[in-house]
Amino acid sequence: MSGPLKDDESRVVPILDSLYPILTGWKLKTGGFGAVVPTMRSDGAFCDDHTLRAHLKTAVEELKLPKMTWYQATRHTFASQWVMGGGSIEKLKEMMGHSTVQITERYAHLKTDLFGARDLGTIALDLRPGSPETGTVGYAVVTASAPAEKKIA
């Protein structure tokens, strides 16, 4: 890390098991000194804060996204990936240093298991090509818990 934490509290963030031997090998090879990430600039210099911010700014502008800082982009990306990978909201709260779990719950909509099989089974969707009654190109029959069918052209 190249700068101060959001607050003065240290955090432990787990890494993938597959990353451990790579970092161990790097530490043995270098004695634990030097950059883990090699140079990324065409002039051979290491990426500095200015380079990363410049690339982020260009990407955000091209994608017409709201302005964000490098800190915001990487922090939110980490949190989003954590949740989508099945990590718990409670553990994420601790790693992010949020004061309450309610703040962290902004990422809950990304949980891959948010809707279980029972939830998904409450709406059946039939995407047969063409309606026998109207001859339309495609239609869907949506059924909820009630037995009645609704046709959507």
N, C-alpha and C positions, 0 to 999 in steps of 0.2 A: 504494500500500500504506500502511496506516495504522499498522502496528506493526512490530516487529522480525521478522527472518527466524527460522526454526527454529534456525539456527546463524548463524555470522558469514560464511558463504560466499555471494557473490552468485550469481544464476542468470539465465540467459537463457531465456525461455519464448516460443516462437513464437506468432504470432497468425494468424488466418485472413487470406488475401489480401484478402478482401472488407472486412475491418475497417480495413485500412490507409488507404484514402481517407477514411473516416469520421473517424478520429483525426487525420489530416492536416488535414481541413477544420476540425475543432474547434480544433486548435492555431492555425491561421491566424486564425480568428474571435476567439479569446480571448487570443491571445498565449501560450498554453500555461499560463494560470493559471485556477484555478477547478476545479469538479468536473466530471468527464466525465459522471457519472450525475446527472440532475436530481433535485429533491426528490421524496420518496416518501411523506412523512407528510402527513396531512390539514391539519396546522397550518402547512404550508409549510416546515418545518424539514427539513434533510437527515437522512437515516437515519443514526443513530449506532449505535455498538456495542450499546447497550441495546435499541434498537428491533429490530435484526436478531436478537439473541439471544432476545428475547421472542417474535417470530414463529416462530423455529425451535423454541423450547420448546413452543409451542402445537401446531405441526404434528407434532412427535415424539410428544407425548402423545396427540393425536387418532388418529394412525396406530399407536399402541401399539408404537413402536420403542424400542430401548434408548436411554438418555440419551446425548447427544453434544454436544460444544461446537461453536460456529460454525466454529472452526478445523478440527475433525475433519470436519464435514459438507462444507465447501467443498473441503478438501484431497482427501478421498476421492472426491468428485464429480468433481473435475478429473481425478484419476488414472483413474477408471472411464471417463469420457468419452474420455480420451486413448487408452486401450486399445481401446475399442469403435470408435473412429474409425480404427483401424489403426496407431496409433503404436507404436513399438517399446518393449519393456520396458527395454532398455538405456538409451535416451534418457530414459525416464520415471524411471529410477533416478537419473540425474544431476539432473534437474529437482527431484525430491522430496528429494534430499540423503540418500538411503539409503546405508548403509555397504556393503551388498552387494546384488547383483541378486536374491538369494534373498528378501530382504525385499519387494522390489517384485513378485515373482512371485505375491503374493497376488491380484493383479489379472489374472493370466494367463487365468483361466477366462472372462473377459469377451471375449476375442479372438474376433471374428466369423469369422475364418478358422481357428479352432482345429481344426475338423473339415473336411477337404477332401472332394472328391467321392468319392475312393476310400474314405475312412472312412465316409461316409454310405451308400455303396453296399454295405457289408457286411451291412446289415440292410434287407430289403425289407419294407414294411408294406402290406398290402392291407386297405383299409377299406370293403369292399363292404357294402351294407346288407342284413343278414340272412344267416344260414347256411342253405345248402340242405339240410343234414342235420338240423338241430335246429329251424329256424324262429325262431331268436332274433332280436332286434331288430337287433343289429349284432355283428360279430365282426371280428377281425383275424387274418390269417395272417402270422406272423413267420418269416422265413427268414434264417438266418445263412449263413456260408460253406458249411456242410453242406447237402446237398440236401433233408433231411427238413423237413417243415412242422410247425409247432406251432400249434394253434388256441387262441385266447384269446377267451373269451366276454365 
